[in-house]
């Protein structure tokens, strides 16, 4: 709870990685830029956030995001946010506000929280100045933004909506995602009970 910028678990990554981590019931109150769950700013191409998730609340004057404030380098892979964001300003999004590096990739992520207040927000990402955002979706029943990555809750809670994610494996053994009808995707390592059959090189 600070009025400064870059408020998150870490204010910045500079050649670091965060993997297989969940932050639950967070409550972040930030300044005017880069309030987020995990990182205020990712700064180098070696930065990585992978197989992570966050739930809870974030409030900031503007530029708040569910996972990372600004991506100036590095990648965000196989992550999700169900953080509710409250703002009076602009530029908030479910995963990150800005992707600003040609070599950065945001892939296989989803947002299922709400953004309240302000204007000019995005679903998963507010602005892509450079870089790639692929196979990322937000719940358009909870929020509607002028972007192409929105899916209704009923669609997001079907396995078929995330069929492009089925080829993701953890340590080449287990699937990264548990995809089932009736719920949002969940990371494999968070599931207490698992029933899987490996057939034809695919986990079911």
C-alpha positions, 0 to 999 in steps of 0.5 A: 500500500504505497503511492509509489510506482512499480508496486508488486511482489517485485518492482522489477525483473532484470534477468530473473524468472518466476515460475510455478507460483500462485499469489492468492487474495492479494491486495495491492494499492499502487501509485499512477503506474505499474501496479500489478501482482508479480512485477512492476516492470520486466526489463530484459529479454531474459526475464520470464514469468511462467506457469503462474497465477494471481487472485485478489485485488489491485487498485491504482490511479492508472496502469494497473495489471493482473500480472505485470505492469509493463513488459519491456523485455522477456516472456509471460507464458501459461499464466492467468489472473483473476484479480479485480482491478479498480482505477480512476485512470486509463491503461489497465489490463488483465495480464499487462498494460504494455508489451514494448519489445519486439522479442517479447511474447505473451502466450497461453494466458487468460484474464477472468477478473473485473476492471472497474472505473476509468477508461481505455482499458484492455482485456489481456493487454492494453497496448502492443507497441512491439512483440507478440500476444498469442492465444490469450483471452479474457472473460467478456461477460465480466468486462467488455473492451474493444479488443478481439480476445474476449470470450463469454464466460460460458465459452471460456469454461469449455475445454474446446475454447483452449484447444490450442493449449493442449500441446503444452507440457511440463518437464515433457511429462505432464500437461501444463493445463487441466482443461475441462468443461464447466470451469476456467483452465487450471494449472496442473500443479494446483489440482489436488485430484487428477485423472489422466490417461495418456493415449496417442501422445495426448493427455486426457 
